[in-house]
Amino acid sequence: MSFRDKTAVVAGAGGGMGLNIANDLIDAGASVAMADVKPEPDGIRSEQGRHVYFQGDLTEEAFVRNAVHRTAEEFGGVDYLVNTTGVLWFDRDLSFSTMDLSVWDEVFRINLKSFVLTARCVVPEMKKRGGGAMVHFSTIDALRADTRPQDAYAASKAAVIRLSKSIAIQFAAARIRSNVILPGPVLSPMQARWQGKEAVQAAVATGIPLGRLGTTQDQSNACCFLLSDEASFITGTELVVDGGLTAQ
Ligand SMILES: NC(=O)c1ccc[n+]([C@@H]2O[C@H](COP(=O)([O-])OP(=O)(O)OC[C@H]3O[C@@H](n4cnc5c(N)ncnc54)[C@H](O)[C@@H]3O)[C@@H](O)[C@H]2O)c1
């Protein structure tokens, strides 16, 4: 896939999947604006100066607006948006029936409102280019419930699926596509609880039909496909990337 002369905004680009996706887009010829609340990470493969990094809070409209505006100025427009921003607070995000509702609100601000803000800001830029494509990260937890829940995380990620359909339908005439990826368990900073714990990783992998945990590369491969022209007739839908976990 070639993304030569294209520009992408990757939100949550200091994280596992966001950084992997940003690097893959750079390798395929794109210019990439990366945004995250974290400082710029090591390992950005942008020798030709084809990236910019904005450190800030993606729930703040002024920060998002400024980042998108500066991206369009620097690279001449915006063709793609990738929303990977997310928080999964295992210790505080619990059952809806008992959890602190200020935590509920904060999770929704980060996991849902930040996606609304980035999408709102890039749509006018994509229209100027005659179209564009977005990929938003949800989770397989949006599809099913369990007795040890992270309810704010799961509900906010379910809302991402519906938001994406709205974007897809409201802007199809403008040739803007919008799709969602639902990852299964992926070894990344979000799953720091599994880092270095081989036995735990092996135990999680036994529940996955393909027999291993997901990687950030698995997710990036799916994301780059959905952004690419090879997916030009795909919009308003979801791609589960979970090694078969939800199929069994
Ligand atoms: N890792 C998994 O097992 C898994 C599974 C299913 C879905 N997902 C989803 O995939 C996406 C990417 O996950 P990941 O594993 O790369 O996680 P990650 O924690 O490595 O990356 C998420 C990034 O979001 C950033 N972020 C959080 N709040 C922010 C804010 N207010 N402003 C700006 N940046 C902010 C974090 O700093 C972090 O770099 C997330 O949306 C996650 O919910 C992950």
Ligand as a Chemical Component Dictionary entry (heavy atoms), coordinates in Angstrom:
data_LIG
# 
_chem_comp.id                   LIG 
_chem_comp.type                 NON-POLYMER 
_chem_comp.pdbx_formal_charge   0 
_chem_comp.three_letter_code    LIG 
# 
loop_
_chem_comp_atom.comp_id 
_chem_comp_atom.atom_id 
_chem_comp_atom.alt_atom_id 
_chem_comp_atom.type_symbol 
_chem_comp_atom.charge 
_chem_comp_atom.model_Cartn_x 
_chem_comp_atom.model_Cartn_y 
_chem_comp_atom.model_Cartn_z 
_chem_comp_atom.pdbx_ordinal 
LIG N1  N1  N 0  -4.060 -3.144 24.138 1  
LIG C1  C1  C 0  -5.183 -3.825 24.085 2  
LIG O1  O1  O 0  -5.258 -4.977 24.553 3  
LIG C2  C2  C 0  -6.420 -3.237 23.440 4  
LIG C3  C3  C 0  -7.499 -4.082 23.198 5  
LIG C4  C4  C 0  -8.655 -3.556 22.625 6  
LIG C5  C5  C 0  -8.714 -2.211 22.273 7  
LIG N2  N2  N 1  -7.638 -1.403 22.518 8  
LIG C6  C6  C 0  -7.771 0.001  22.139 9  
LIG O2  O2  O 0  -6.825 0.321  21.163 10 
LIG C7  C7  C 0  -6.387 1.684  21.305 11 
LIG C8  C8  C 0  -4.873 1.730  21.384 12 
LIG O3  O3  O 0  -4.467 0.972  22.515 13 
LIG P1  P1  P 0  -2.949 0.756  22.951 14 
LIG O4  O4  O 0  -2.870 -0.643 23.380 15 
LIG O5  O5  O -1 -2.046 1.283  21.923 16 
LIG O6  O6  O 0  -2.934 1.676  24.263 17 
LIG P2  P2  P 0  -1.832 2.692  24.806 18 
LIG O7  O7  O 0  -2.180 2.922  26.246 19 
LIG O8  O8  O 0  -0.477 2.200  24.491 20 
LIG O9  O9  O 0  -2.124 4.014  23.950 21 
LIG C9  C9  C 0  -3.169 4.902  24.234 22 
LIG C10 C10 C 0  -2.596 6.297  24.169 23 
LIG O10 O10 O 0  -3.637 7.250  24.451 24 
LIG C11 C11 C 0  -3.014 8.344  25.090 25 
LIG N3  N3  N 0  -3.957 9.199  25.793 26 
LIG C12 C12 C 0  -4.762 8.861  26.830 27 
LIG N4  N4  N 0  -5.485 9.927  27.231 28 
LIG C13 C13 C 0  -5.130 10.958 26.425 29 
LIG C14 C14 C 0  -5.534 12.319 26.323 30 
LIG N5  N5  N 0  -6.470 12.841 27.136 31 
LIG N6  N6  N 0  -4.974 13.086 25.370 32 
LIG C15 C15 C 0  -4.026 12.580 24.540 33 
LIG N7  N7  N 0  -3.614 11.312 24.585 34 
LIG C16 C16 C 0  -4.162 10.502 25.514 35 
LIG C17 C17 C 0  -2.042 7.680  26.053 36 
LIG O11 O11 O 0  -1.047 8.592  26.516 37 
LIG C18 C18 C 0  -1.501 6.544  25.231 38 
LIG O12 O12 O 0  -0.272 6.869  24.620 39 
LIG C19 C19 C 0  -7.055 2.214  22.568 40 
LIG O13 O13 O 0  -8.162 3.014  22.214 41 
LIG C20 C20 C 0  -7.503 0.956  23.279 42 
LIG O14 O14 O 0  -8.641 1.168  24.087 43 
LIG C21 C21 C 0  -6.500 -1.884 23.110 44 
# 
loop_
_chem_comp_bond.comp_id 
_chem_comp_bond.atom_id_1 
_chem_comp_bond.atom_id_2 
_chem_comp_bond.value_order 
_chem_comp_bond.pdbx_ordinal 
LIG N1  C1  SING 1  
LIG C1  O1  DOUB 2  
LIG C1  C2  SING 3  
LIG C2  C3  SING 4  
LIG C2  C21 DOUB 5  
LIG C3  C4  DOUB 6  
LIG C4  C5  SING 7  
LIG C5  N2  DOUB 8  
LIG N2  C6  SING 9  
LIG N2  C21 SING 10 
LIG C6  O2  SING 11 
LIG C6  C20 SING 12 
LIG O2  C7  SING 13 
LIG C7  C8  SING 14 
LIG C7  C19 SING 15 
LIG C8  O3  SING 16 
LIG O3  P1  SING 17 
LIG P1  O4  DOUB 18 
LIG P1  O5  SING 19 
LIG P1  O6  SING 20 
LIG O6  P2  SING 21 
LIG P2  O7  DOUB 22 
LIG P2  O8  SING 23 
LIG P2  O9  SING 24 
LIG O9  C9  SING 25 
LIG C9  C10 SING 26 
LIG C10 O10 SING 27 
LIG C10 C18 SING 28 
LIG O10 C11 SING 29 
LIG C11 N3  SING 30 
LIG C11 C17 SING 31 
LIG N3  C12 SING 32 
LIG N3  C16 SING 33 
LIG C12 N4  DOUB 34 
LIG N4  C13 SING 35 
LIG C13 C14 SING 36 
LIG C13 C16 DOUB 37 
LIG C14 N5  SING 38 
LIG C14 N6  DOUB 39 
LIG N6  C15 SING 40 
LIG C15 N7  DOUB 41 
LIG N7  C16 SING 42 
LIG C17 O11 SING 43 
LIG C17 C18 SING 44 
LIG C18 O12 SING 45 
LIG C19 O13 SING 46 
LIG C19 C20 SING 47 
LIG C20 O14 SING 48 
# 
